[in-house]
Amino acid sequence: MPSRPTVTLKLATSLDGRIATAAGESKWITGEQARTEAHRLRAAHDGVLVGSETVIADDPELTARTDPPASKQPLRIIADSRARTPATARVFTTLDQGPVAIATLETANLDHWPSDRGLQFWMLPKGRDGRISLPEMMNSAIRAGLSALMVEGGGRLAASFVREGLIDRIEWFRAPILLGGEGRACLAALGLEKLVDAPTFVRTRVKEVGADLWESYVRKA
């Protein structure tokens, strides 16, 4: 059994790496063709992971909506250290379309979430930053039978995975627009002081998808 799933970071940004305006507007930065490919990527993974801030801001379903329909929906996972995801979120109202798991702290109060509809709870210890331990989350993912996991956002969660050295691939959809420094970055701070410490990736493909570019990267050995 592998020690953890392979992890893909999926990004959809402006040319300058922003996922939203300063006010939080993000629909839609990339075009329809790029979004179609993103749904195919979801379908190709066993699990799709977002942070609670993404759920609160965008309220995504996180299902793989492909044509033809996907034979199996990925497990939709919400990383929520502070148990803030509202019970009215669309991931909960669409449980009939695919399974959902909440990864939260082992001390969290679960009372406000629906517990009678097959919702999974991954109760995890704190990591070094006081949020849920990502290595322990990976252990839960393996126990859930996941071999390929896609991280979709937001910037803080993505940066946490990068800092832990858990990103194996990046699938980056880049739109031909600029949002500037006030826009919301696709990655939060990594705490780097030296260039030599920067995580390095090798580009394996560049493809035009409508007006956007789709860049694929693998982690440099």
N, C-alpha and C positions, 0 to 999 in steps of 0.2 A: 504494500500500500504506500502511495507517495506521502511525503511529509506534509504537503499542502497542495492546494489546487494551483494550476498556472493562472496568473492574474494578468488581465488586460486592462489598461487604462484607456477609456474612450473619452475623447475631448471633441467638443464642437465650439469653435472660437472664432473671433475676428482675427485678422492678420497679426495683431499685436497681442494675441493670447488672452483676450477678454471673453468671459462667458455671459456677461450682462452689462447693461448700463449701470451707472451709479445708483439709479432708482430701482434697479432690479429687473428691468425689462430684458427678456431673453428670447421671446417667441416672435419671429424665428430668426436666429442669426444665420444659420445655414439654410440652404434651399431644400426643396422637396426631394430631389434625387439623393442628396446626402442623408436626409432623414430616412429614406427608404433603405439605404445601405445600413444605417444604424440599427434598424429593426432586424435586418438579416443577421447582423452581428449578435444582437440579443438572442436570436433563435439558435445561434451556433454555440452559445454558452449554457452551462448548467445553472448558473446563478447570475443575477444582476444586483449590484449593491449601490445604494446611495446613502447619504447622510440625512439626518432628520431635517436639517436646514433646507435641503433641496425639496423634501416633501412639503414642508411648510410654505416655501416660496412658490413652487411650481405645481404641486399636487399632481404628480405624474401617475399614470397607471402602471408603467414599467413592463407592460406586456409586449411580446413580440408580435407586431401586427404586419404579417407578411402575406404575399399572394404568390402561390397558394398558402393557406394557413399553416403555421408551424405544427409539426406533429406533436410537439410537447412544449409547454411554456417553461421558461426558466424560473427557478425559485427567486422570488423578489425579496430582497433583504434590505432592511433599514437599520443602519447603525445609529443608535440613539442612546447616548450615555446618560442624558438627562430626562429621558422618558417624556419627551415633549410632543411626539407625533400625535396629532389629533385623531380621535376615534372615527371622525367623519372623513378621513383621507380616502382618496379613490382606491388606493391599494387594498383597503379593507372592504369597500363596497363592491369590489370586483373579485372577491375571493373565489367565486364560482369559475373564474377564468384561469386561475392558477394559484399555486401556494405562495404564502407570504411568511417570512420570519422576521422577528425583531431581535436584533443583537443589542443587549442593554446590560447595565451593571447588575451584578448578582444581588445588590441591595435595592434594586429599583422596585417601586410599587406598580403593579401591573393592573390594578383594579379598573382603570378607565379604558382599557383596551378590550375588544371582543374576544372572549376566551372560549366560546362555544361553537366556533366555525372553522376549526382546524388551523388556527393561527399558531405558528411555532414561536417559542421563546428561547433564545440563546442567552443564558445567564452567565456573564463573563466577569472576571476580575478586572481591576484597574491596571492600565499600562503605565508607562513611565510618565506620560503627560496627564495622568489623572482621568483620562477617558478609557473606554474599553480597550482591553489588550488585543491588538491585532493578531499576534501569534496565536492566542487562544481562540480568536474568531476563526482563524484558518483551521484549527483543530476541529471546531464545530462544523465548518464547511466540509471537511473530510468525513466526519461522522454522518453528515447529511447526504453523502454520496456525490459531492460536487468535485469534478476534476478540472473544470474550467470556469473561472469567475471573471465577470466584467465589472469594473468600478466605473460608475458614470458621473459621480459628483457628490458633493461640491468640492470647492477648492481646498478646504481644510482637510477633508477626508482623503482626497487625492494626495496632498502633501504628506499626510501621515503614512500612507502606503509607500511613497517614495522614500521617506526618511528611514523606514524599516527595511528597505531593500526588497520589497515584495512585488514590485512591478516587473513583469517579464516582457510585456509587449505594450506598445502604445498605438492606438488607432486614432489619428488626429484629422478631423474635418475642419478645414480652415476657409472661412468666407472672406471675400475680397472687400472687407470694410475695416475701418479703424475706429476704435472706441475711446482710445486715450487712457491716460493714467488714472482717471477717475472711474473707469469701468472696473468691474469685478474680475479679478485675476483667476485664471484656471487653476493655479496652484497658490496655496498660502505659503508663508515663509518656510524655508528649509533650514535656516540657520547656518548657512555656509560662510566660511571665512576665506577659504582658498579654492581656486579653480580646480586644483587637483582632487578635491573632495566631491566635486560635482558628479552626480550619477550620469553615466554616459550611455547613449543608445546609438544603434546603427540603423540608418534608414534602409529599408528593404524594398520599398515601392512608393511611387507617386502616381496617382491616377486622378484625372479630371472627372468630377461628378457634377454635371451642370456647370454653374459658375464657380463652384467650390473646388478645392483640392483635398484629396484624401491621401494622407501620408501614413505609412506603416513603419514602425520601428521595433527592433528587438534590443534587449539589454545587452550591452557589450560584455563579453566574457572577461 
